[in-house]
Amino acid sequence: MTHFTTLTARVIPLPIDNIDTDQIIPARYLKATDKKGMGEALFADWRYNPDGSPKPDFILNQPAAQGAQILLAGDNFGCGSSREHAPWALTGFGFRAVMSTSFADIFRNNALKNGLLPIIVDVTAYQNLLNLFAKQPEAQLTIDLAAQTVSLPDKTVVSFPIDVFSKNCLLHGLDELGYLLSFEKHIGEYEASHFGIPL
């Protein structure tokens, strides 16, 4: 998993409430067991016409979306079914963080396990962000995971919550298995001392 320490990037606003995982990644793509190519399927039913051609009015198909790494989504983002493919599609497109006033719990957990940082901000901060990007579409935010802050171009700083375990894993680029393996030496010493298993 990729380390997440600080990120300065452009933002794509998608201020639609209750975007569920079937909209993030339609069910027909769930047969895939590999993350490769998932970015092309992100918001597929919103991005593409029935013939597969891109819809020019959808924000992810516009030039401004290229290279953006932060999604500013509406409330209750990621609700619906518990599909890990949703964060796969978001990270496959290039997003490293999603900001919202709230996330569905299962989506939030899946995101954290896949290197995607879900950032919860209050309603006032969220509206300020929408206003900022309406006036300055090219504006960038800086996310500092260690400090748990988002810095705006006007020097405003917004704090966000994250649990200690998830924060540690993201900072060190570890998934849950990687975290356990980081204690491999200690596990081996314990097994050797208690069960006579050679190191």
VENCORBEL-V181126 format. One record per run of one state. SS is the DSSP state (hx for helix, st for strand, lp for the rest). FROM is the first residue (numbers start at 1). TO is the last residue. If there is no record, write none. Layout:
SS,FROM,TO ; SS,FROM,TO
//
This chain:
lp,1,5 ; st,6,14 ; lp,15,19 ; st,20,20 ; hx,21,24 ; lp,25,26 ; hx,27,29 ; lp,30,37 ; hx,38,41 ; lp,42,43 ; hx,44,47 ; st,48,48 ; lp,49,53 ; st,54,54 ; lp,55,58 ; hx,59,61 ; lp,62,62 ; hx,63,65 ; lp,66,69 ; st,70,73 ; lp,74,76 ; st,77,77 ; lp,78,78 ; st,79,79 ; lp,80,84 ; hx,85,93 ; lp,94,96 ; st,97,100 ; lp,101,102 ; st,103,103 ; lp,104,104 ; hx,105,113 ; lp,114,116 ; st,117,120 ; lp,121,122 ; hx,123,135 ; lp,136,139 ; st,140,144 ; lp,145,148 ; st,149,151 ; lp,152,156 ; st,157,159 ; lp,160,163 ; hx,164,172 ; lp,173,175 ; hx,176,181 ; lp,182,183 ; hx,184,195 ; lp,196,199
//
